Amino acid sequence: EGELPYAPVLGALRSLGSQVDDAELQAVVASGREELAELIPDGSRTGDRVADPTVGARSQLRLFERLTALLTSAARVRPLVVVIEDFHWADRSTRDFLSFLVRAMRREPISLVISYRSDELQRRHPLRPFVLELERGDGASRVELGPFTYAELREQVTGILEQPPPPSLVGRLLERSEGNPFFAEELLASSPGATEPLASSLRDILLARVEAQSSAVRDVLRIAAVAGRTVDHALLAAVADLSEDDLNAALRDAVEAYLLVSESSIAGYSFRHALVREAIYSDLLAGERRSLHLRLARAIGEQPGFVAAESAVAAELAHHWYAAGELAAALPASVAAGVAAEGLYASSEAWLHYERALEIWDAVDPAPGELRFERLEVLRRAADAALRIGEEDRAIALAQEVIARSDERAEPVQAALAHERLGRYLWMGGHDQDALPAYRRAVELLPEAPPSQERALVLAAEGQVLMLCNRPEESSARCAEALGLARTVGAKAVEAHVLNTMCGNLSTVGDFDRAVTVARQALVIARRLGLVEEMGRSYTNGSDALDEAGRIDESISMARQGIASAREVGAERQWGDSLRGELAGRLLHVGRWTEAE
């Protein structure tokens, strides 16, 4: 908690950035600078980019495309090995990206090495589906690191003691550690002369080396354990009640005792083994934990530079304020962390932050205008994020709460948009028949005059769902009204959306030539505005209509243009691959076998 989304990927990119010259790296990522700005070293900051609830999901997909393009391009310069350790702690966004990367890199000179603790993977652990997916494919190999045998453990202990150990000691270590080399080392450290009884529990084993240190070292380790998996040196200095010389001495002792590892990439430290951090944290009394979380939150609040990644500051603050029991501070920090996560296209993390904010909202009861967003906006954002990660039922419930808290008379536009969102969530959640009444209510709440972009948007959304429900006449009526309004108020994005829906309706009734015309009109607008989703709809629908009209050469040409365009905008897997499949089918149909291959 409090970790930066994509942290393992960010670490790999930092390493890559130091190995590939800047000109080469910039050439690889130039076309995807917007999506990669938060992750590539020295990338410019981006703001809150998520408005449409499905935009974040599509933008994340383009981000994955760009990241994959970066890695594959680097791999073509020299074979690439991407190593992600302790993957059982990875955030959902990182898991989603690596799932994408695995599917995309089958023919690339990239090896992905992932380590995780198998004993962490209980039945409901989120990593289990990822591992099962890898195992079902043909490109992954599992390497089980089994426990040490007697001979292997004896060799390890010989190396530590610099002399052959008594067989009885090796036997006891093997029995107690169950062959785990780390546990064996810690057990040995708790009784270096092999004369004292070995520690009786795992916690005792892990804490034995800690308890052997000075008071100053133990204090520093406790701060580091509460800070997280890594901690900046300056943050330790700000929180620890030690002089600079005493702090440096304590840190050196901790490093030499193999408790901490110096991390040059962040000018800070991490625990040599995460289990030691867990043991130290769990050994703290509740009051000690709250106090240290509070001190860390105050230090980061006063100096955000203590956190290595700017995007992680809000998440760190939200985590520490909440753990310290300071809910009034945790609420705005949680909202800010949600916004920051959205900027990284990390919808899962954004959802969790917004849900945390909603959880503590009543306890804080902020005054109107006190926070960046009011409760309704946080509910909307939480619903959008839930939808993007496939939590349709939760998105529906949140949207219904938005509607329940909305005042239709005082703010009919916002109420109408809330009903439109609910309709979309219901549709995407498979509740087709419930979706249409929600859209209908949205239209009813918006007056016909004066013309408005909101009414055009709602009509267009209802028109699309009616088209997908195979009700072309009703859909066409809605689209006609939406198109007129969009052109009146200058809503070009809505116009492109409506034209693509009209293309579908016209194809359904067999008017393929007109369908092609409106698809091309939509494409002109979509390309001009950079509407990636509408570009995909235009190429796909237009190519299909040309095929149905018997204009096969034009259909093939439009599909090829779409494939090239998908490559340009980072949407090859979003809609480029489906176009490639359709193109292959058409080439086969006309006997152009070589091109189809």
N, C-alpha and C positions, 0 to 999 in steps of 0.2 A: 504494500500500500504506500502511496506517495512516490512510486517509481515512475520514471518517464516512459510512456508508451514507446514501443520499438527499441527499448534500451539496448538489447543485444545486437540488433541490426545497426543501431547508431554506432556501437563500438566497432563493429566490423567495417563500417564505412569510414570511420576515422582512420582505421588501420589502412584501408585501401587508399584513402586520400593522401596518406604519407608515402605510399609506394608508387603511385602513378603521378606523373608530372601534371601540373595544373592545367596546361593547355589541353592535354589529352582528356583529362577528366571533364573539363568544361565543354569540350566538343561532344562528349558522350551525353551530358545531361542538359545541353542548351535548350532542347525542345521541351524538356519537362521541368524547367526551373521553378515554375510556380508550385508544382506538387512536391518537389524535392527540397524546397527552400528551408524547411524546418529540420531536415535530416542531413543534408550535405554540409560539411564544415564551411563556415563563413557564408552560408546561405542567408539571404535577407529574410526578415520576419514577415509572416503573413498574418492577416487578421482573421476575423470570424467569417468563414466563407459559406456556411451552411444555412440555406433558407428553405428550399424544397426538401421535404423529409427524405427523398430518395437521392438527392444530389450528393450527400456525404458518402453514401455507399458507392455511387458511380465514381466519385472523385477518389475514393480509396482504391478502387480497382485501377484507375489510371495511375495512381501513385505506385501500386504494385507493378504495373507495366513498366514504369520508368525505372524503378529500383531493379527490376529484372534485367531491363535493357542495359543499365549501368554495369551490373555484375557480369552479364554475358559479354559485353564489349570488352571489359577488363580481362575476362577469361580468354578472349581471342588474342589478346596481347601476350598473355602467358597463362597457363593453366592455373585455376583458382581453387583454393580450399577455404571454405567458410566454416569456422568452428564456433558453435554456440554451446557453452557449458551451463550446467545446472538448469536445464530447460524446463524442469518441473516447476520453476518459479516464473516462467515467461508469461507475459500478459497476453490477453486474447488477440490483440492486434498483431503481435509478433507471430503467434501461432498461425493466424490467418495468412500472413504474408508468406511464411515458410511453406505452408500447404500449397499456395499459389506457385512459389518458386520451384518446388519439387516437381509439379506437373509441367512447368514450363522449360525445365533445364535438361530434359532427358537426352538431348543430342548436343549439349554444350559441354565444354571441358571444365565443368564445375563439380567439385566434390563437397557435399554438405555433411559435416560431422556434428552430431548432436549427442550430448551426454545428459543423462538424467538418473536420478535415484529411483530404481524400480520399487523400492519399499515405500516410496511416497505415493505411488499410483493406486490409491484405493478405487473402488468401483466407480465412484462419481467424480474422480479427478478429471478436470477438463483436458488433460494431456492424453488420456486414454484413447479417445476417438482419433486424435492425430496419429498416434502410434499405430493403431489398427489400420488406418488409411494407408500409411506407408507400407505396412506389411502385406496388404492386399496387392500392392503394385509389384512390378518386377525389377525395379531399379534400386531397391533398398536392401541392405543387409544388416541384421541385428548382431552385434558383438556383445555377448554376455560376459561381463567381467565377474567371474565366480569368485567365491572366497578363496583365500590362500590355503594351500595345502601345508602340511607340517614342514616339508622341505622348503617351501617358499617363505614361510613365516620365519623359519630358522635363519634363512639368508637375510631377511630384512633385519631381524634382531642383531645378527652378527654385524651388519653394517652400522647400526645405531650404536652398539656397545663397543665396536672396534675389536671384538674378541668373540670367540665361540661361546654361546650361552649354555647354561646347564639345560639338559633335556627336560628336566622337570619344569623349568620356567617356560620353555617353548610350549610344553603341553598345557600348562595353565593358561598361557596367553591365547592359545588356539581355542581352548574351551570357552574362555570368557569373551573373547572378541568374535567368536564364530567365523574366524578367518578374515575379518574386516581389517585391512592394514592400518587404517587411520585409528580405529579403536585400539588396535594392538599397540600402536605407538603411544597413544595417550595412557593406556594401562601401564606401559613400561615407564613412562614419565612419572606416573604416580608412585612408582617404587623402583627407582633407578638402580638400587643396589640389589634388587631381587630378594631383599630380606624382610620387607614389610608386607603385610597382607595387601592384595590387590583391591582396588576400589570396588564397592559392592553394587553400584548402579551406573547406568549410562551417564546420568547427570553428574554423578561424582567423578566419573572418568573424565568427562569433558571439562569440569570445573577444577580438577586437581591442579593442572598447570596454571590456571588463573590464580587460584588461591596461593600459589607459591610466590606470586609476584608482590612487589611493594604496594603500599596503599595508593600511591600516585598512579601506578600502572593500572591497578584495578579500577580506579575512578575513571581513567581515560577509556578503558575497555567498556565500562558501563555506558558512557556517553556514546561511544561508537556503536554499541549494540542498539541503542535506542534510535540513533540517527538513521540507520538503515544498512543496506548491504555495502555501501561505500560512504565515506565521509570526507569532506574537504578539510585540509589541514587548518585553514583559517577559521572554519566553523568550530573545530575542536578547540582552537586557541581562544575563541570568543566565549565558549561555554565552560571550559575547564577552569577551575579556580587555581591555576598554576602559573608561575612565571614562565617566560619563554624558554629559559634554560631547563627548568624542571619538566616542562611539557616535552621538549625535545628528548630529554633523557628518558622519560617514561615511554615515549614512542619507540625509541631505539631499543629499550629493554623488551617491549612487546614484540617488535619485529624479530629481535635475536632469539626470543623465546618461541618463535614460530606461531605466534598468535595473530599477528597482523602482517599484512603484506603491503609494501609501498606501491602505490599506483601512480606512476608518472603521468599518465594520460589525464588525470583529474587533479594532480597535485594533492593527493590525499591517500587514504588507506582503505583496505578492505580486510575482512577476516580471512585467515588462511583457509578455514573451513567454516561453512555457514552453520554447521551444527553447534560450533562453539558460540557463535553469536546468539543462536536460539537459546542455548543453555544459560548464558549470561542474562539475557532478557527475561527469561522465565524465572530466574532466581531473584529478580528485583521485587521488592514489596510494591504494592499498588501505589502507595504514596510516592515512593521513589520514582516509579515510572512516570506518573503524572508530572512530577516536578521536573524531570529531565525533558519530557516532551514540551513542557511549557518554556523552559529555558531555550530549547532549540527553536521553537516557534518564534519567540521574541527575537532571537539572534538573526534568524532568516528574514523576519519582517523588517528589521532595521537594516540588514545588508543582504539583499537578494542574491548578490554575487557569490555568496557562500555555496549556492547550488550550482553545479557544473553546467547544467542545461537550463537556459532561461525559461523554456517551455515547461519545466518541471517545478518551478517555484511555487505556483499556486497549489499544485498537488501536494507538495511537501508541507506547505502551510496548512492546508485542509487536514492532512493526516495528523500533524502534530497538535494543532488546536483541538481537534476532536478527541484525540487520545488524552489530552490534558484536561478534558472536561470543559473547555472554554467554548461553549456552543455559539455564543454571540460572535466570536471571531471565526469559528469553523464554518458558519453559514455562508458569509460572502466569499470565503476562500474556496468552499466547495463549488459554488456557482462559477467562480473564476476558473477553477480547475476544469470544470465541464467545458467551458468555452475554449480553454487552451487545448483540451483533448480533441474537440471538434476541429480545431485548426490543424491538428495532426491527422485528421481522418481516423482517429481512434475512437470509434463510436461506442464500443463496449465500455471503455474507461469513462467516456463522457456520461453515459447512462448511469454508471455507478455513482459518479460525483453528483449528478442532478438528483438521483434518488436519495442520497445522503442529505442533500440540502432540504428536500421535501420532508424527510424523516424528522429533522430537527426544527422545521419551520415554526410549528406551533409552540415549541418550548422557547424559542427566541422571540417570536411575535414582533418582527421588525415593523417600524412605522412606515407608512406609504412614502415612497421616494428615498428611503434610507439605503436601499440596495440598488445595484446596477439594473436588475430585472425584478419585476413584481412576480408574485407567485404564479399567475397565469402563464407568463412567459417561460418560467422554469418548467412548469407542467408541459407546455408545448414542446420545449426542447427535449425533455425527458422522453416524451412520446415519440418524437422523431428519431431519437437515438435508439430507442427500443425497437422501432420498426426496422432500422437499418441493420440490426444484428439478429433479426429473425424472431424477436419477442413480440409477435403480433398481438397476442392476447393482452399483454401488459400495455402495449401502445394503445389498444382500444380502450382499456380501462382508464388510462390517463387522459385520453381524448374525451371520454365521457365526463371525467371530472372537470376538464376545461369547460365543457358545455354547461355543466351544472353550476359552475361558478361565474358564468358569463351573464351579462345583462343584455338580453336581446333588444330591449327598447332603447337603452342608453347607448349601446355600441353594437348596432346590427351588423356592421361590416365584420368586426372581429368574431361575432357569433357565427356569421355565415361561413367564414373561413374555418372556424372550428368544426362545423358540420361537414365541410368539404374534406378536411383532414380525416375526420372519423369515417367518412365514406371510403376514402382511399385505404385506410387501415383495414376496414371490414372487407373490402375487396381483396386486398393482398393476403388477408387472413383466411380467405376461402368462404366468407359469408356474403355471397353474391347478392342474395335477395334482401339482405339487411342494408347493403351498401346504397342501393338506389334511393330509398327513402331519405337517407342522410344527405345525399346530393340534392334531392328535390327540396328538402328543407333549406339547404344553403341558398338555392336559387330564390326561394320564396322570401328570404330575409333581405335580399338586395333589391332595391327599387330599380325599375327600368330607366328612370330619369333621375338625375343626369347620368349620362353614360359613364361607366367606370371600368377601370382595369380589373377590379375585383370581380365584378359580375361576369366579365369576359372570361376570366380564369376559371370561375366556378362552372359556367356553362360549358367551357371546353373540357373540363374534367368529367362532367356528367356525360358529355357527348362521347368521350373516349370509352367510358365504361359501358354505355349503351351499345357502342360498336362491338366491344369485346363480348357482350351478351348476345350478339347476332341480332340486334334490333336496328337495322340500318336506317329505316324511315325515321324513327324517333331520334336516333343519333344525328341524322342529317339535319333535322329541324333545329336541334340544339347547336350544331356546328355552324349553321348558317347565321344564327343570331350571334354566336360568339365571334365569328369571323368579322361580321359587320362592326360589332363593338370594338374588337381589337384594332381594326383599321381606323376607326373613329378616334380612339384615344392614343393611338400610336404604340400599342403593346405588341411589338414585333415578335417577341418570344412566344407569346400566346398565339399569334397568327401562324407561326411555323408549326406549333403543336396542333392547332385546329386543322391546318391543311393536311398534315400527315394522317389525322383521323379521317378526314374526308376521303383521302386516297383509299383507305381501308373500306369505307362504305361504298365507294364507287366500284371497287373491285368485287365486292360482294354481290352487287346487282349487275355485274357484267359490263360496266362502262369503263373498259380498261384504258382507252385512249385518254379520257378525261382524268382518270386516276394517275396516269403518267404525268400529265400536265401539272396537276396540283402537287405531286411529289417533287417535281423539279422546282416549282415555286417555293415549296418549303425548304428545299435544299439550299437555294440561293440565300435565303434568310439565315438558315442555320449556320452555313459556312461563314457568312459575314459576321455573325454574332458569336461564333465559337460554341454553338449549342451542340455538344457532342452527342447527347442522347437523340436529339432530333435529326442530326446528320445520319445516325445509324438507321433511324426509322425511314428516312427519305430514301437512302440507298437500297434498303431492304424492300420496302414497299414498292418503290419505283421499278426496281429490277424484276420483282415478282409480276407486277402489272404488265411490263413489257413482254415477259415470257408468256403470260396468259393471252396477250394480244397477238401472239405469233411473231413478234418482232425480236427474234432470238439473238441476232447479232447485237442489237442495241442493249438487250438485257445483259448479255455477256460483258459488253463494254462498261455498262453502269456498275455491274458487280465488281469488275476489276478496279474501276475508279474508287469504289467504296472500300475495297481492301487496301488500296494505297493510302486512302484518306485515314482509315483506321490506324494504319501504321504511323502516320504523321502525328495524330492526336493522342496516341497511346491507348487505343481502344481495340486492339487486335482481338483480345479475348472477350471483350464486352459485346462486340458485334462483328468484328472482322472475321473471326473464325467461322461464324455461321454463314456469312457471305461467301467465304472460301468454299464451304461445303456445297452451297447452292450453285456456285459457279462450276464446280467439278461435275455436279449432276447434269447441268445444261450442256457442258462440253461433251460428256459421254452420250447424251441424248442425240447430239448431232454428229456423233462419230469422230470427234476430235480427241482420240484416245491419248495421244502423246501430251497434249496440253493439259488434259485432265489429270494426268499423273503429276 
